[in-house]
Each structure stands twice: as structure tokens, then as C-alpha cells.
Amino acid sequence: MPPKRHLTARRVRLGAELRKLREATGMKAREAAELLGADSVQMSQIESAVAGVSAERVRRLAAHYACSDEALIEALVAMATDRTQGWWEEYRGVLPSVFLDTAEVEHHATFIREVVVTHVPGLLQTTDYARAVFAYMRPELPESEVVPRVEHRMRRRVVIEGDAPTPYETIVHEFALRVRVADRRASLAQLGFILGKIDEGHATVRVIPIDQDGFGGAGASMMYLGGPVPKLDTGLRDSPTGTAFLDAEPQLEHLRTLLRRVEKASLDPVASRDFIHRLAKEL
């Protein structure tokens, strides 16, 4: 198949999973290529997502790699044949690719779990809150860049809205709820928006109070997204150098462990809703 113009997160993940299956057998790329009647360059392009791969070839490779996980194979076939042009593609060349990749992974997720310490989660931000966050960036962004960032963030909410929202649960620190990134009016509206999403059933929110003992997870911000099968789950972690997409099983297990630990430090959903309501009254 011809080389792909853009390396989307979904294509990159497909190539990575095919490489994992090959490496698990101890097979070299050259050997796998020969089984397809291809060469090592073509195999490298498939595994690096530079070139696409057909459903037939995915199934042939899985057979050669002795993969008996039918659910995984079908999920990989679906990734290989997916021609979805999501709304996020409208921002290609306008926003950094990580914005598009995040929206794409969210679109295909079977569930989303998130931990946020310093800001309100992106999927729950109001327009005013998001604008204040992006406008505060240094070096300062021109209006022509702030506007599409805010618009993109608002459109991401489609995954937790509508008739069939993706199950979404977030654990947010009280600090993030109290900090006024804009002004009092914007903060009050932000808390009201979160309460609205909770009442609509579009979000499950847990709060970690500031006075919670034994919470050493100030750097715990992360997102965990379910795949069509557990082996295709994805983790996102922010760092000073950017957002990292994690898919290795040891990395995913680390994130699952972190989620369990942070959840233990949080209030249950009912108590958390009451907590947010009290914060709104204090403003």
C-alpha cells in the first residue's frame, strides 16, 4: 500500500502492535517481510506507520506470528481498514499533532479515566476557562492560535456527550477546582458546568481534598483510555517535553496501579458532588 501522508495515533499504534507480535516470536523484520513477499524496507514502513497495511496482510502476519487472540486480531484489522476522517483532521496544520492524536484516541476509546491535579480536566473545561489557560502560555500565543486551541478543546467534549457517551471518570484535586485561572465569574461557571455534567450522567467525578493525608501524588496527572481489547489500552502522561502516549504493558500496569492509589485518596462520587457544590457556594 502507498505511504501515508500523516502519521495518526491510530496508525502508529497499529504498527507498534504488529512489531510487538513479531518481536515476541524472535523473528527479524526481514524474515517477516519474506513471508509477505515483501522486503525489509516495506516491513519497516508498515511497523513505523509510514505505509498502510491491508486486512489480509494483518491476518497473515498474525498467523505467522502464531497469534491466537482472535479479538486482538480483529481489533488490529479494524485499525488497518478504518478510513475515518474525524473532525480533528480539520485542525491538521493548524494545531500541533498531539492535539489531533489526543482527540483521535479519545474518539476510539471504550472508556476514559483521568487524574488531574493542577487544572480542571480538559473534557470538563468551559470556554472561558480554556481560553484563560491557553492565553497564559509563555511565550504568549497570538489570538490566531488561542482561538483554534479553545475551539478544539470544546469539540473534544463530543465523546462524553450525546446519546451514547463514552464512560468518563476523572479524579481532580481540590486545588484545581479552587484556582481562579480567570475571574470569580468564570470560576463559578466552571464549577456549575462540572456539576451539570455530573447530573446529566456524562461524567463521574471524584475529588481529592487539600487536607487529605497521605496523598503524595502531586505529579499523578494522567489519562487512561480503554481499547477494544485490554492489550490496546492507551495511557497519556504530560511532561516538560510534551505528551507521551504509552502502550507497553509495564507502563499501562504502572498507570493502573497509580489510578487505584489515587482513587483511594479521593472522595466517592456522591461526596465529591456535594464537595463541589459547597465550593461553588463559597465563591
LINBEL-V822775 format. One record per helix or strand of 3 or more residues. SS is the DSSP state (H for helix, E for strand). FROM is the first residue (numbers start at 1). TO is the last residue. If there is no record, write none. Layout:
# LINBEL-V822775
SS&FROM&TO + SS&FROM&TO
This chain:
# LINBEL-V822775
H&9&25 + H&29&36 + H&40&47 + H&55&64 + H&70&81 + H&87&91 + H&97&108 + E&111&116 + H&122&124 + H&127&135 + H&143&160 + E&167&173 + H&174&178 + H&184&199 + E&204&208 + E&222&225 + H&230&232 + E&234&239 + E&242&246 + H&249&264 + H&269&282
